């Protein structure tokens, strides 16, 4: 991302100091011997200087003071960056002044106190225009910028000649300047591909870190300031336990294990601060013209403990240090989120709808097909079977939602009924939303029918009549026997 910007015109002089090398701005106009001479300038006119502040483009983009229309796609405008212009005492109506323009540097010029300095901030398109300017040589200085833009080093002050001599030997009274930038960017997002395979607590949750390593400003034609530090610090949510850092790459090429360090070095229990830092060998791969490219890696974690509100946020901070005596510049990413929820099952007697049932066992599945076949039950913290308690309920969570936070559909069925009840193998679905595992989780009621026992013999009215009939028969028989015996005795 080395856009070298020409604001000096045809005679691209190698100005001393920071003006040509760090600011990448070149004075327009050249010497009096040029085809376009001071005598051709209309000093009754006024001019303008438009400064464009963008992230560094991927390649050099020469500019002759006219607008650039072919900036690379990764060259993003930066809003809110302040620039100040001051008029110098260099008199362009004096032909001798033109002979010394190539020797002028931002640090050597005198400021014209009769001109009121102007400070403005760039708009959403990254530009700011200073208009109605009397012709002369102006000093442009980058001032303040919003911290979230990630500017790790300001563009060095540079000089602009107004008007500027173009390649067409014409005078340009409206000069556009594209000062060189060193920008740090970092983004952290949930890895959607892994998240689609993450169901229950204990599964891996992967976060992608994608950062732009800033390009150090030039100090010479082929020399650059030194990048002293590139580091990333991630204070994990207390519900996230560190597992590992993997796939550390720069410009699409895997870095060697010796090119970076990771702390902690082992899996944690939750809330760790994970730090990834380039070593000397890693820093060597991002220096000079090799800077300004993407450094990416993955942070693998697990969700532990109570999922709380079910929304787990995470950010990472890029820390860079460039040049001699510079302080660290910290650039945080925006928040990325991972979503978790739970649901509960209430088990009751089918006939009463109020009698709660303890001891029913359930399993949860990612698909209806798995639930029907009983394959691949989801494990939550190592447990894949969930049993109703004495109050007839069981809470099942945490369960991962979709990466965008929308509800995810899960399937569950009873795998063991309470003693004395019929097993209900119906596959049921439930849409789990983000929420606490212990505060009013989504509840699903499941009923069970009692088992039928064996039929008992001689029960009911029919059995009673049989007993009564049998008893009467025995009484009649006894009376008959007694009467017969009595007749025999008389005889």
N, C-alpha and C positions, 0 to 999 in steps of 0.2 A: 504494500500500500504506500507507494512512493510518489505520489503526484508531485511533480516539480512544476511550479507555476511561473510563467514568464510574465512579469509586469515591467520588464525593462526594455522590451522591444527587440529591434533587429540586432543590435550589438549586445549579445548576451554576455555581459562582463562577469568575470569571476570576482565578485565583490568580496572583500575581506570580511572576516568575522562571521557573525550569525546571519547576516542579511541574505546571502545567496544560498548558504548551505542549509541552515536550519529553517528559515522562513520559506525557502524555495520561492522567492519573489525576485524579479529582475527588473531593473529600471528601464523605462522606455526612452527612446530618443537617441542615443549614441552621440557621436561627436558632430561638430558643426560641419564636417566634410560630407556627412550623409546626404543622400539625394534629397531628403526632406530636411530643410534647414530651419533654424529658428525664425528666419524671415518668412517662412511659409505659415507660421502659426498665427491664428487669429486671437490675439490677446483680449479682444473684447468679449469673447465667449466665456462661458463658465463650463465646468465639467462635472463629472460624477465618478465616484469610486464605489463599486459594489463588491462587498466581501462575501464569499460563499464558504460556509463552514460545514464540512461533511466528515463522516468517518473516512479513513484513508482508503482510496481505491486500490485495487489489486495490482495495478500497473501504472507506470508513469503516464501522465496525460499532459503533454505540452500545451501551453496556452500563450497566446500573443496579446492578451488583454481583452479578447472577445469572449462571449459566453461559450462554455463547453457544453455540448449537447450529447456527448457519448460517454458519460461517466459510467463505470461498471455498476452492475446491479447491487453489489455490496457496499457501494458508496452512499451512505444514508445521510440525509440532512440532519443537522443538529440545531435545535431551537433553544434560544435563550442565552447564547454565548455573546458576551459584550465585547465590542471593539471600540477603540478610541483612535481618532485621527487628529494629528497636529500638523500644521503647516510649517515647513522649515524656512529658513532665511535665504535659501538658494534662489537666485533670480534668473529665471529661464530666459529673460530678455537680454541677458548678458551672454554673448557668444562664448566668452571664456569659461563660464560656468559649465557649459556642456562638455568642455575638455576634461573636467575633473569629476564628472558624474560617476564614472566607473570606480573612482577611489572613495566614494562616500559610503559610509556604513551607518546603521541606525545609531550607533554610539558616538559618531563623529559629527553629526549635523547639529546645527543650532536651531532652536525653535523660535518661530515668529510669534512674539507675544501679542501682536495686534490681531491675530486670528484666534477666535474663541474655540478651544478644543471641543470636539463633539464625541459623545459616547452613546452608542445605540446597541441594542441586542438583536440577534438574528431572529427572523420569523420562522414559521413552521417549515418553510422550504429551505431553511438553513442560510438565507441571505439577508443582507442589510445594505441599504443604499444610502450613501452620503451624497446629496445632490446640491446643485447651485454653488459649486466650489470655484473660487478663483484659481486660475492656472498656476501651477507651481509644483514643488516636490513635497510629498506628504509622508509623514511617519505614521505607520499603522501598528497599533499595539493591541494584542489580545488581552482582555481584562478578566472578568469573572465569568464563571459558567456554572450551571446547576450540577450538583455532585453526581446526580444519577446519569449524567451523560458519559461518565467514565473517561474523561480527558485526563490522561496521566501526565502529559506535559503540554504546556501551551505552545502555540506557534510562536516562533521567535519574531520580534519586531521586524518589520520590513519597510522599504521605501517604495513609493509609487510616484512616477513622473506623470504629470497631467498637463498636456496631452501626451500620449504614447505613440511612438513611431511604429507602424505595423509593417508586416512583410510586403504589403502592397505599396509601400512608400507613401502612406497616407497618415494623417494624424487622427488618432482615436481619442475623442474627448470624453468617452464614457468607458472607463476601464473596469474590467472584472478581474478580481484576484481570488485565487484558491489556495489559501495558506495551508502548509503541511500540518498534519495533525498526528498525534499519538493517542489512540483511543483504546480503552479497555472495555470489553463487554463480556458478560457472563449470563448464562441462562441455565436454569435447572427445572426439569420437567419429569413427571412420572413416566416411566417407560411403559407405554400402552400395550406393547406386545407381551411383556412379562406380566403386566397387570391382568390381562385377559386370562392368564393361567394361574393367577393367585386367587384362592378361594377363602381359606380359613387362616386364622392366626397360626403362625408357625411357617407359613409359606413365605418365599422370598418376595420382597418389595424392592424394585430397582428404580433408581433415580438417575437420569441422564444429565451430565454436566457438559455444556457446550460453551466454550469461551473463545474469545479473540485475544491472542497474545499481542500486546501493542508493539508497533515497530518503533524502535528508538530513532530519535532525530539524527540527521546526518551531521557530521562534524567536518567532513571533507568530501571530495568527489566520490571516494569509495570507502569512507570510514563513517562509523556511527558511534553514538554514545552507547555505553554498556548497560545491558539489562542486568541488574544486580539480583533481582528476586522475582520469581513467579510462584505464587502459592495460593492454595484454596483452603478455606476454613469453613466447615459445616457443623454448626451446633445442632445436633439432632434433637428432635422432640423427645420428651421423656418416654413416650410410647414407642419410640423407634430404637432398636438395638442394632449396633453396627455388626455387619458380617464380613464384608470385604470390599476392596476397590479393584475393579477389573477393566480391561480394554482401554488402557491409557494410550492415547494416540495423538500425534501432532501432524497436521496436514495429511491425515489419512494413513499415516505410517505408524505402526506400533512402536512405542518407546521401549528401550531396554529396561530391565528391572533396575539397573544401576542409575538410570536417568531420573529417578524420582524416589521419594520416601513417602510412606504412609504411616500415620499414627492415629489411633492405636494400631498395633500390629496384629491383634487377635480380636475375636468376636467379643462384644460387650453385653451389658445387661439392660441398656436403655439410657438415652440422654447423653451419649458420648459426643465429644467434639472431634470430628474427623478432619485431619489436615493432610493435604497432598502437596508436596513441595518439590520443585525441580532441583536436582543436584547440579553440581558444576558441569557434569557431562550433559545433563538435560538442558541447562541454560545455553551451553555452546550450540545447541541445535536450533535456538530461536534468536540468535544474535544477528545483527546487521541486516542484510538483504533477505535473510531467512525468517525475519520477524513478520508480524502481521498476519499470521495464519491461525487456523482453528486448532485448539487443544481440547480434546474430549476424553471423558472417562465415565465409568458407571460406579455408583455407590450402592451396594447391596445391603439391605436391612431386613429386619423382621419386626412385626408389631408385637409388643409385649404388654401385659397388664390389662387393666380396664381400658376399653377404647374411648371412654369419656363421651364427648359429643359426637364422636365418629368422624370428625374432620381433622386430619393430621396434616399440618403444614410444614414446609421445609424450604429453606433458602441456603444458598452458598455465597461466600464472599471471596472475590478474587483480590489478591494483594500483590501489587507490583511496585518495583523500585527501579528507576532508571537514572543513570548519570551520577556524577560526583556530587555528594552532599544533598541529594534529593531525599525527601522523606517518603515513607510508604504511602501509596495511593490505594484506598480500599473501594471496591466496586461490588455492591451486593446485587444478587439476582432478585427478580420478583418471586413472590411466593408460589410454590407449587403445592398441590393438595392431593391427598389420597383419602378415600372415603370408606368407612366401615359401619356396619350395623348389626342388628340381631333380631331375633323374633322369639316368642315363647309359645309353648303348646300347653293347653289346659285339657287334661284328660278327665272325662266324667262318665258316669253310668248312663247308658242310652235311655233307660226307662224313666229315670228321675231328672236327668239334666242338672242335678245339684250335687249328687254324691260324687266326690272327687276320688280319683283312682291313683294310687301309688304303684310304682314298679313297672309302668309301661316303658318300653325302650323304642327309641327312634334313631334313624340315620338320615343324613342329608346328602343330596346329590346335586351335581352341576347340570345334569340333563334328565329329562323324563325317561329316556331310554335306559340310562344307568340306574335310575330309581326302580324301574320296572324289573330289570334283571338283577338288581342288588349289587351292581358292580361299582367299584371306585367310590366308596363313601368318602365324603370330605372329612378330613381330619382337622380338628381345632386344638392346637397345643397338644398334639399327640393323641387326642381322644376322638373316636369316630362313632361312638354309641352314647346316646344321651337318655337318661332315665328320669321319669317324673318323680317328684318328691312327695312327701306326705300331704301337701296341699294340692296335689294333682298337676303341678306345673313343672316345666323345665325350660330354662332360657338357653337358646342356642346362638352363640356368637363368640367372637366377632367374625363376621362374614364380610368379605370384600365386595364393594360395589363396582360399578363401571368406572373407568378412568375419568370420565367427565362428571362424576358425581350422581348420575342418574341411577334409579333403582335397578338392582339385578335380580333376576328370577332364579329361585332355587326350588328344589323338589325334595319332598321328604315322605317317609312312610314308616308305619309301625313295624318293628321287627320282632317284638315280643310283647304279648299282652299281659296285663296283670293276672294273677292267679284267679281262676274261676271265670275268666272272660274270654270271649272269642277274639282272635287276632284279626285286626282290620288292616288288610294289605293295600288299601286304596292309596294311590300315588297322588299327593296333593302338592300344589305349587303355592309359593309365597313370594311376594315382591318385597325385598328387603331394602329399606331406606336408611340413611345415615342416622345414627342415634345411639344413646347410651344403652349398655347391656343391663343396667339395673334400674333404670327409671322408665316405667311404662313402655316396654318394648312391644312391638306388634304382636298380638295374641291370636292364636288359632285354636279353636275348640275341636277336639276329637272325641267322639263317643264310642263306647264299647257295649256290646250285648253280653249278658250273662250266658255261660255255658248251660245247656240242658243236662239234668241229671238222669239216672236210670229210673223207669217206672216202678213204683212200689206196688206189690200185690195186695188184693183185698182192701182197697181203700175206697171211700166214698159210699153212697147209698146202696149200691148193688151188693157190696160186700157185707154191709150191715144186715140186709134182708136175708142173705145166705146164712149168716150166723143165727138170726132169729128163727128161720125155718128149720135149720138143723136142730136147734134147741127144742122146738116144739115136737119134732119127730121123736126125739129121744124121750121126752116126757110121755108122749102117747104110747110108745113102746113099753115104757116102764109100767104104766097103768095097766096095759094089756096083760103083761106078764103077771102082775099082782092079782088081777081078777081071775086069771086061769088057775093060779095056785090056790086061790080061795075056793073055787069050785071043786077042785080035786080034794081039798080038805073036807068038805061037807059029805062028799061021796064016801 
